[in-house]
Amino acid sequence: MVLDICQAGHPVLRQPSRPLTRDEILSEECQELIQRMKRTLQAAPGVGLAAPQIGEPIQLAVIEDRPEYIAKWPAQQIMEFRRKPVPFYVLINPELELLKPEAQVLGFEGCLSVPGYTALVPRAGKVRVKYLDEKAEACEQIVEGWHARILQHEVDHLGGTLYLDHMFSRSFASQPNYLQHWSNKPIREVCRELEIGR
Ligand code: ZN
């Protein structure tokens, strides 16, 4: 069964989520929810889904970036944004540390809760994340490139933040307009044309 995805304007997307206990994580209910979120993410399709997006204000998100999604991108973009496949994993009670936050990277980001649109969002290029997995085991990763962007986006959801709060609003575009006018240009050129300050 695929879950409904809450759209921007739903209050659950704007409240901080609560952490899960070890017992809650290991419960049948939570394990079932993780499987449903996985199916919902893959059906969308998307690269990340946070529990508030399916109406649950808990600190749980799922992430997966499949080779077939990346294959749809032009080679130049895959290089520019350093996008690599990320196998499916579950992120619970994450603590994110931005490494070199002063070195921000711009990229066009979208959200399953704001479908049909995209915008340029500055993000840290490298992050460290500590979290629990679906077995309630402690994990730690240092992540770069597009995966670091996905992580920052999903952890934001758990704090009630959307990419709209960070975007360069002059770059906000419908998907068709993005594809027609901006998708094939280097970010530096997009910024120059849109007069986005540097
Ligand atoms: Zn999102």
Residues whose N, C-alpha, C, O or C-beta is under 5 A from the ligand:
A	BS01	ZN	G110 C111 L112 S113
